[in-house]
Amino acid sequence: MRLRVITPSGTCVDRSVRRIRAEAPDGHFGMLPHHIDFVTQLVPGVLVYETPDGVERYVAVNSGTLVKCAQEVTVAVRGALTGDHLAELRTRVDTEFRRQDEAEREARSALARIEASMMRRFRDLELAGR
């Protein structure tokens, strides 16, 4: 079957695989090529796939959706990192996802400052109109 892992910035994985293991909100599951078609949400974790030559590869995923239709499995996630070794992938995930969390926090803080400034300006306009 064909596995595609896509993020907002591009395609992370696009290859033929023998099997897939991932985690949904209700637990881990596995898929083989003749698995029934379905759709499920994924929780942040590690998606494991086996290449046609029997090698396991890993994709750390931030929450997203998995869709299996015929022999195509498409995983759409907010963020993903690939790796050949779990220990190496864990280090990269800690670094990258922490950086992303900090950037999101900074963006939320900037938005809160903008909203507060707008509220002050509306209040000032209201007071000036009296």
URURUR-V573144 format. One record per pair of residues at least 24 apart in sequence whose C-alpha atoms are under 8 Angstrom apart, sorted by the first residue. I is the first residue (numbers start at 0). J is the second residue. If there is no record, write none. Layout:
# URURUR-V573144
I,J
I,J
This chain:
# URURUR-V573144
0,31
0,32
0,70
0,71
0,72
1,70
1,71
1,72
2,71
2,72
2,73
2,74
3,71
3,72
3,73
3,74
4,73
4,74
4,75
4,76
4,79
5,73
5,74
5,75
5,76
6,75
6,76
6,77
6,78
6,79
7,76
7,77
7,78
11,79
11,80
11,81
15,50
15,51
16,48
16,49
16,50
16,51
17,48
17,49
17,50
17,51
17,53
18,48
18,49
18,50
19,46
19,47
19,48
19,49
20,46
20,47
20,48
21,45
21,46
21,47
22,46
32,70
33,70
35,67
35,69
36,66
36,67
36,68
36,69
37,66
37,67
37,68
38,64
38,65
38,66
38,67
39,64
39,65
39,66
40,64
40,65
41,65
55,83
56,81
56,82
56,83
56,84
57,81
57,82
57,83
57,84
57,85
57,88
58,82
59,88
59,92
